[in-house]
Amino acid sequence: MSELFGSPQAIVLLLVAGFLSNDIWRFLGLLIGGGIDEKSELLVWVRAVAAAILAGVIAQIMITPPGALASVPGSVRFGAMVVGFAAYLVARKSVFAGVVAGEIVVLAGKWWLG
């Protein structure tokens, strides 16, 4: 079993290091950002930048897909994106519905085309 997961000390070290390096910043953000108005110009700008970064990452994945996604034809990938976005809108802006619908199209397209 240790061959599969590694040594217990390494696992504990990864968990502690992962917690300390990530969650401390979340906690500090909660403390500092707790009093900021959600409609402030700063947070509107932060949300816009986050959305732009996400759009860029999605575009990069669609154009130059990594790993196993590279074996899925572009027409299937772009079709899945369109179907996922439509499902998102139809399901009253449910991200879960959009992701599930897009994933179903990718899997069905890959299965159909081999």
Helices and strands as residue ranges (DSSP letters): H 2-5, H 8-33, H 41-63, G 67-71, H 74-90, H 95-113
